[in-house]
């Protein structure tokens, strides 16, 4: 039982942010693990890359699809219960994978179970925490939590790549299972349900602040989640945000996150060195995403998205022609890394402006689902293109062109038309 008092006053919100940051970081490490497991699994079991890519795609897809339901479930049964159950599922499914011998075992553990579990420990969790614990500085805090994905790459990939190189895929699975299990007591002890649970108000709010009551806290959360989607889908802004985030997922987690290490392997670059390249991206994304949050609080988020997607598209088109020298790869890592997850803070701001604080997190969950559908499509697409053509060049060129299309779509977004939320129960 959580004590009804906490130190630091309103600043305790940043303690909650720190714990959630760790949860998001570990979830990012879990979702990126198939990238370093792909070659060891191929060597251990003889499974082709498109088979491993399919399992990764399922995990990414369910990671996104779970998000909006998890956001509603957090309001219905509680954030802590939802988060703790998800962490247990993530750790358990990863540990059980140590016994796998068939491709469908990989699909079930690293695809279905870990996808559902990590789906609740994702961007929608960050959005829920930001809306629940902060009245001001939302863009900056969301930028910090979004950067946890980059930090996951920074912290985990070189370690996981070294483990894979030394001992194959099993040490990778063990490391993820243990790291996830260690989060359970931290969440239990340090994360209250909401500020009111410890006699506080949101950070930056006055003492008489009354947060909006999410309609998902009453009634059937499944019905509410789907009805929110139905009403949001009737607006043009939803589909613009969904489309841009679909492309965001297609060009990040799905293609680069899943296949860059294998692409580098095809070009004669070792796993640890390639993982180091992703870590370098992680460093610059940590900078870029945090800066993006600061910029989102001050500038037009549509123009920011246009710039981010444009830079991303040009960097992806550049990579296949870079020659894969040390200098050219560093240039790619810097350009690409600066806006890996930088799109999240402006997208969340646009979602909240269009759909309001009450419905915004669930709508944003559906937008994030679009991100993961795009990522799943790219994970499978990249593996299939590699098997069909023998290389990844065309896959990266196509991804670059879709990012430039997203830059154009971003400028069309208009959040001025009101969205009618579901009426609160009397």
N, C-alpha and C positions, 0 to 999 in steps of 0.2 A: 504494500500500500504506500503510495507516494505521500510524503509529509506535506502538510498544507502551508509550508513556508519555504522560501528560497532566498539565498543571498543575492546581492547586486541590484535589487530593485527591478526596475524595468529592463535593465541590462541583462537580466537572466535570460532574456530572449536570445542573446548571443550564445549562451551555453547550449540552448536547444539547437540553435543553428549549427554549432560545432559537432554535436552528436549526429544530427541528420546529415551533415556534410560527410562524416565518416561512413554512415550507412550508404549514401549515394556513391561514395568512392569505392566501397567494396562491391556494390552492385555493378558499377562500371567495370571493375576488374573481372567479375564473373562473366559479364557479357563479352568482354574482349578476349577471354581465355581461349575460345575456339581458334582465334587467329594464330596462337602459338602451338596449339594442339594439332593443327591440320596436318603438318608434315609428320610428326611422331605417330599419329593415328594411321596415316598412310603406310608408314614403315612397319608398325606393329601388327595391323590387321589386313593391310592391303586394300583398305577402303579408298575409293577414288575421291577426288576433291569435290566433285559435285554431290557426293553422298554426305560428306561432312558439311558442305555448304548448306545442304537441305536442312540438316539438324540445326545449324546456326540460324538459318532463315526462320525456322519454326520458333526458336527461342526469341528472336528479335520481334517477330510478328506478335506473339503472345505477350511479350514484354510491353508492347504498345497497346494491344487490345485490352489488357487487364487494367490499364491506367484509369480510364473514366469510371469503371465500376469500383475500383479501389478508392477513388476520390469520394464517391458516394458512400461506400462502405465505411470509410473513416468518419463520416458524419453520422452514420446510422448506428454503428456498434462501438465506435471509438477509434481514434488514430493509433493509440498504443496497442490495442488488441490486434488491429489489422497489421501493423508494422511487425510486432513480435511473431505473429503467425507466419508472415512472409519470410522473415529471417530464418525461422526454423525449417520452412520448406526449402529455401535456398540451400542451407547447409546440408539437410538430409538428402536432397536429390543429388547434390554434388558428391557426397560421400558414397551413396549407393552406386554411382557410376563406376566406382572402382571395380565392381563385379561384372561389368558389361563385357559381352563377347560377340554380340551381333549388332548390325547397324541400327535396328529398331530400339535397342537399349540406349544407344546414343541419342536417338530422336526423342525417346521418352524422358530421359534424365536431363540432358543438356538442352533439349528442345522444349518439351511440354512443361515439366515440373519447374525447372529453373526459370523458364519464361514467365510462368504465372507468378512465381514467387518474387522475382525481381521486378515484375511489372508494377507492384505496389511500392517498390523502393526505387522510384524513378522521378522524372521531372514533375509529375503531378503531386508527389509528396512535397517537393520543394515549393510548389505553388500553394499548396494547402498550408504549409507552415508560414509562408510569407503573408498570406491573407489573414491567417489566424493570429499571428504574433506581432505583426508590424502594421502601423498606420502610415508611417513615413519611411523613406529610404528603401522602398520595395524593390526598385530597379537594381540598386547596388547589392542588396542581399540576395536577390534572385541570381544576379551575376556571379556572386561568390559561390552559391550552391550549384549553379550550372557548371561552374568551373571544376566541380568535384569529379566530373567525368574525365576532364583533362588530367587532373591530379591522379586519378585512377590509372591512366596510361603512364604517367610519370613514375608512380610508385611501383605498380604491379608488372607492367610488361617486361622491363629488363630482368626483373627477378623471375617471372614466370618463364621467360625465354631461356634464362640460364638453367632453371630447373628442368625444362623440357630437353635442353641440349645434353644435360648430364644424366638424367634418369628417365626420359620419355614423358609420356602424358600423365602418368599416375601422380608424380609429385606435384604437378600443377593442380590436379583435382583435390589433393589433400590440403594444399595451401589455401585454396579458396574455401573449402569446407570449414577449416579451423578458423580462418579470419572471420567468416560469417557468424559462426557460433559465438565468437568473442563479443559480438555486438549486442547479443541478447541481454546480458546483465546491464550494459550501459544504458540501453533504452529503458529498461525496467526501472532503473534507479534515477535517471536524470531527465527524462522527458515527461512532463505533465501533459494531461490531455489538452489543456488550453490555459491561457493566462488566468482566467477566473478561478481555475482549480487551485491556484496558489495565491489567491487574493490580489491579483494584479490586473492591469489593463494592457492593451497592446503598446508596443514601443512607439513613442512619439504621440500617444493619445492623451487626452485630458482624463482626469479622474472619473468623470461621469460618462466616459465613452461606452457606448453600447454597440458591440459588433453586430452586423447583420446576421439573422438566423437563416442558415442554409435550409432550403426546403427538403433536402435529402435527409435531414435529421428526423423527419417524420414520414410515416408511410413506408411503402415498399421501395427499397433503394434501387432494385432492378428496373421497376416501372419508371421511377423518376429519372434514372440515368438515360433510358431509351427515349422518354418523352422530351428530355432536354435536348437530346440529339435531334429529334424530329423538328422541334421548334427552331433550333439553331440552323438546321439544314435548309430552312426556308429563307435564309439570308445570304446575300452574295458575299458578304465579308467572311462568313464561315468558310466558304469554298475557296476563296483566295488564300486564307490562312492555312487551310488544309492542304491545298496544292503546294504552297511554298514549303510547308513543313514536310510533306511527302518527299519533295526534292532534297530538302535538307538531310533527311534520313538516307535517301538514296546515295548522296554524295559523301556521307561521313561514316556512320557505323557500318552500313551495309557494304560499301565498296572498299573504302580505305581502311576502316577498322578491321574488316574480315580478311581482305586480300592483299594489303600492301606488303606484309611480310613475305607472303608467297610470291608476289610479283618481284620483290627484291631478290628472293631466292632464285627465281628464274634468270635474273641478271647477274648471278654469281656473288650475291651479298649474303653473308651469314645471318642466322636468326637473331643472334644477340645484337649485331650491328644494326639490323633492320628494326628491332625493337627499340634500340637507342634512338633511331630516327623518329619513331612514334613518341618517345619520351620527350625529345626536343620539341615536337609539335605540342606536347602536353604543357611544357613550360610556357611556350608562347600563347597557347590557348588560355592558360591560367591568367596571363596578363591581359589578353584580348577580351576575354569574357568578363572579367572584373571591370575593365575599362568600359566595355559595352553597357554594363549595368549602370555605371556612372553617367554615360552619355544618354542612356534611355530616359533617365530622370530629367534631362535637359533639352533634348532635341527630338525632332520628328522621327518616330520609330520606323516609318515607312522608308524614309530616305536612308536610314541606317541599314535596313535590310537590303535595299538596293545595292549599296556599296559592298556589304558583306558577301552577298551571293555573287556579285560581279567578280570580286577578287578570287573567290573560291573557284568559279568556273574557269578563269584564266589560268589559275595554278594547276588545275586538273588537266587542262589541255596541254600545258607546258611539260608535265612530268614524262609522258612517253618519249618526248623528243629531247629530254634533258641530258641524255648520255649516261645518267646514273653515276656521275663522278661525285666525289665528296662535296665539292663546292656546289654543284647543281642541286644535290639532294638537300643541302642546308638551306639553299634559297627556297626550294619547295616547302620545306618544313616550316620556315618562318612565315611565308605568305599564306600557306594553308592553315598553319597552326593558329595564327592570330584570330581567325574567325570560325574555328571548328564548331564551338557551341555558342559563339557570340550572338547568334540569331535568337537565342531563347529569351533574354530579357525584353527586347522590343516586341517579340511575338506575344509574350505574356501580357505586356502593357496594352497592346492592341486588343487582345482577347478580353481583358478586364474593362477596357473602355467600351467595347461593343456589347458585352453581355453582362456587365455588372459584377460586383463582388459576390453576390449570392449564387449566381449560376456560372460565373467565370471559371472557377476551378474545374468544374465538370466539363464545360465546353472545351476548356484548354486540354483536358484529358483526352477528349475526342480528337483534337488537333494533334496532340502528341501521338495518338494512335495512327494518324496519317503519317507521321514521321517514321514510326516503326514499320508500317506497311511498306513504305518506300525503302527502308533499310533492309527488310526481309527480301523484297524484290531484288535489290542490288546484290545481296549476299548470294542468292541463288543464281542471278544473272551473271555475276562475275565468274563463279565456278563453272557455269555452263559454257560461257564464252571461252574460258581457258581450255576446256576439254575440246570444244569445236575447232578453235583456231590455233591452239597451242601457245597463245600469249594473251596478255591482258590489255593490249594497246587500245583496241576499239572500245572496250568497256569503259576505259578512263576518258576517252574522247567524248563518248556519248554522255557520260556523267557531267563533264565540263559544260557541254552545251545545254543540258537541263538546268544547271545552276544559273547560267546567263538568262534563261527563260524565267527562272524564279525572280531574278533581279527586276525584270520588267513587270511581272505580276505584282510584286510588292508595292510598286508605285501606284497601282490601281485601287489599293485597299482604302475604304472609306468607313470609318466607325461612327459617323455622325447620326446615322439612322438608328433609332432606339430599338432595342430588343425587349420584348415583353416577357419578363420572368414568370414562372409559375406562381400563382397566388399562394401566400402563406396560409396555412390552416388557421382557422379562427381559434 
